[in-house]
């Protein structure tokens, strides 16, 4: 795939609206891209499965995973004055939420813009000015003046999904991508481009891609997808929090322009060391720059997949993203390209003997 096509692919995924449980718009993007390369199915959790047409059974099964949901919010209640109370979907830092634009999906499926509001500083006490506001003290203001106006005129009700209002853009001169939901739409894009790149290849294993729902609220989609696919090994494509803006140089393990990150450890998985070493050695032999990480927090769908069935050797290929789980992320295209190159190389080199060795 040409670079311009890759950027458009990333843009379409980043701009799609899809908080946890409401990933349908992202699934529409995927269907349009993969309809000619395999059979496509969806389950009741909103996971989407793509099985390659060249799969023939009787061989090891490799599951490719990326989650389709993004962090966001949900309407909890509507106040008499037309302001909207909300809850978070996924992990947010409260200080990053106020004074940003959001989109609320109404009953007709249209998105209404609003701004996350707090009390103006003129009315705050000194203690309020010097503290981080709680989510229950925030509201979303769409410009309405009554509860009835929100319900009837805007068509917004309780349970409506809310996504950050951000548009993707690419700075070609510096190879930087800006946008929302790189966790994990960049993973969705890398998985999709990997599938498209190996379309004509005769592999030594069957490949099933599972675009998983609801990762940000507890790896829920992957619990279902891995038990449905029952893979012999799995590759998780992710967007991972970069640490190069605050860590000392010796501690940076997820920095921009250093290649994709392969993690050895996080809160929910100790990566299969044999699979990890195979991936690292393969990357080195092909000149694909990667970085290694030992994480003290966070997790991926690998945490659910590697414990499914009788245990599944699983690795994570992560794109470093600055300011993840906020409205705006910054990532580097060259790191994304490395994700796709490594994903393709792994699929071309994995066979039954190697997978059994894991």
N, C-alpha and C positions, 0 to 999 in steps of 0.2 A: 504494500500500500504506500502510495506517495505521501510525503509529509503533509501536503495541503489536505489530503483526504483524512489523514490521521487527526489533524487539528479540527476539521469539521466533525469528525466522529466524537472527539472529546467535547466539543461545543454542544452537540446535540444531547449527549448524556448529562453534562453539567447543567444545562438550562432546563432539563426536564424536571417536572415537579413530582416528588414522590417521597413523603415522609413515611415512617414505619407504618405498615398496614394499608397504605394508599399508594402502592408502587405502580399502578396500572399504566401511567403515562410512560414510565421507563420501559415497561414490558412492550409497549407499542413500538418504541424506538428499536428494541432488540429484534422483534418479529420482522420489521422491515429490512433488517440487515442480514438475518440468517435464514430467511425463508427458503433459499435455494440450496443450502448446504446440508440440510438434515431435517429430521422430523422434530416438530416443536409441540410440546405439551405444557399445560399449566395445571397445578394442583390447587386444592382449596385454601392453602395457606398463601397463595400468590407466588409460589416459586415457579420459575419457568425453566424447562429442560430442553436441551438441544442435543440430539444424538446424531453423530455423523452418519452420512449415507454409506460411507465405506466401512462402518462397523459390521462385523460378520459373526460375532459370538464365538464362544469357545476360547477366548483370549482374556488376558488381564484387562480390567476396566480402570481407566484413569478418570477421576472426577476433577473437572475444572470448576472452581467456585469464585464468585464475586457477589457481593450483596447489593441489591438495588435500592435499598432505603437510605435516606439521609436524615440527619438530626433535624428536628423542627418542633412544632407545637401542635396543640389541639385546643379548640374552643371548649371551655368548661362551663361558662355561664355568661349571660348578657345582662348588664346592669340597666337600671331604669333610665340612666342618662345616655345610653347608647354605647358606653365603653364596654369592651369585651375582655373577660377574664380568660386565662389560658393556663394549660399545664405544658411541661416540656416533654418531648419525645426524644430520648437519648440524652447523652451527657453534655450539659452546658455549664459554663462559668457564668454566674449571674451578672457579673460586671460587663460581660460582652453582649448582653441582650438588649438593653434599652437604646432608644434613639436610632434604631434601624428600621428599614422598611421590610414588610412582610406581605405575602399573598395568602388570602383566605379563600378556600374553595366554597362557593355557594351551592345551593341545591340543584342548580342547572348545570353545574360543572364548570362555571366561569370563575375566574379568580379576581378578587377584590383587593385592592391595595390598602394597606394601613400602616401605621407607625406604632412601634412599641413605646408607650408613654410612661413616665413617672411624674411625680409632683415637681413643679418648677422650683428651681433653687430659691426663688424669692419667698417661698412659703415653707421652706425646710428649716428645721432646727439645726444647730451646729452639729449635733449628734447624727442627724440624718444625712447631712452633707458629707460627713466623714465615714459613712458606713456603706457597705455594698447592699443595694436594695434586694429584698427577697422577691421571688417570682410572684407570690401572692399579693405584693404591693404594686405590681406592674399591670398595665392594661394595653389593649390594642385599640387605637383610635382610627376609625375609618371615615370620620367626619359626620357621623350620625349624631342626632340629638335625643333619641329615645330608643327604648328597647323594641318597640313596635316597628320603628323604621329599619332597624337592623334585620328583624325577622321578616318583615313583609316587603320592604323596598329593595333591600340588598339580598334577601334570600339566604341569609347566614343563620345557621342553627347550631345547637349544641352538638359537639362531636365533629365539627368541621375541621379538616386538616389545614395546617398553616405552615408555609415554607418561606425561607428567606428570599427576599426580592433582590436577586443579583444576576447579572448577565456575564457570561464568559467573554474574556478577551485574551488575545495572545500578543505579546511583545516580541516580535520577530528579531529585533536588533539584539535582544539580550536572552532570547530563548526562554522567556518566562511566561507561564500561563496563570491567569487569575480567574477565579470563579468560585461558585459554591459547590458543595457536595462532592469534592474530589474523593472524599471518603464516602462511598467507595465507587463513584461513577468512573473514576480513572481506572479502577480495577475492572469495571464492566467493559470499558473501552478496550483495555489491554486483553482481556479474555476474548472479546469479540474479534479483535484484530488478529489474535493468535489463531482462532478458528478459521478465519478467512484465509490466513497465510498458509495453513497446512491443508487447505481444501483438497488439493490434488495429490497429496502425499499418501503413499502406502506405508502406514505405520505398523508397528508390531504389537499394538494394543488397541482396544476400543476406547473411544473418548466420548464422554457425556459431560456437557456443560450444564451446571446448575446455577442459575441466577437466583440467589436466595433472598427471601423477604425478611424483614424484621430483625436484622442483625443488631441494630443499635439498641434494641430493647431486650437483649438476652440471647442472641444467637438462635432465635426460634426457628427461622426458616431452614437453617442448616441441619437442625436436629431431624427435621422431616426429610430433607433432600438426601442426606447421606444414608439414611435407612432405606430410602427408595432406590437409590443408585447402587448401593452396596459395593463401593469401589475397592480395588486392591491397593490403590494409593491415590493421593489427592494433591492438587496444587491450588493454593488459595491466592488470588490476586487482590491486593488491598491498597488503600491509601493510608499511609502511616504518619503519625505526628513527627515532624522534623524537630531536631534538637540543636541545630547549628546557630540559633540566635541567642542562646543563653548558656550553653554548656562550654566548659573550657575545652580547648582544642583537642586535648588528649582523650576526652570523653565523648566526642561527637561520633555517633554511630548511624545517624539518619539525616545526613546533610544533603543539601541540594548540590547537583552537578557531581555527585560521587557514585552514581549508578543506583539501581534498585537495592533495597535492603532485604536481607534474608535473616530472620530472627531465630536465635537459638532457644529463647525462653521468653515467656510472658506469663500473665496471671493465670492462664488456663491451659497452657501447653508447654511441655518440654519437647522441642522439635526432634523427630526421629533423627539421631545423629548420622546414621548411615545414608539416609536420603539427603540430608543436609550436606554431607561431605560430597556426595555424588554431584549435587547441583553446584556447589562451590568449585569443585575440580573441573566440571564441564565449562563453567563460565570462564575460568582461568585459561583453559586450553583454547577457547574460542576468542579470547581477548575482550570478553564482555566485563566491563567494570561493575563490581558489586561491592556492597558494604555489609558487614555483619553486626548484629545487635543482640544484646542481652537486656531485655526490658524488665523493669520492676513493676510496671502496671500496664493496664490495657489488655485486650485480647482480640482475637479474630474468630471467624467461623471455624478455623482450624481446631479451636478448643472443643467444638461439638463434633466435628467430622472425625478427629483422630480417636475418639472414644466410641464411635458407632460400630454396630455389628460386632465383630471380634477384634476390633482395633484396626486403624487404618494409618499407615505411614503417610505423613502430611508435612508439606513445607509451605511457607508463606513468602511470596514475592511482593514486596511493598514499595509503593511510590512515596518518596519523602514529600510531605506537604506541610508548609508552614501555616500556623494559625488554624489548624484543623478543629472541627467542632465549633466553628464560629461562622459568621456570614461569608467571610472571604478567605479563600485559600490561595497560596502561591506554590506552584510546582514548576519543574523544569522539563521541557519536552525531551531532552536527551536522556533523562532518567526513565521517562515513560518508554522511549524507544528500546532501552535496555531490558525493560520488563518483557516486552513482546519478543525480543530476540532470544532471551533466556527461556521463555515459555515455549517457543517453537523448537528450540534446540533440545529441551527436555523431552518433548513429545516424539521427536525424531530418534532419540537415543534410548528411550526406555523400552525394555522388553521383559518377557516373563522371568528370565534368569536374574536380571538386575533387580526387578521388583521383589522377587522372592528373597534376595539378599538383604533387603531392608528389614 
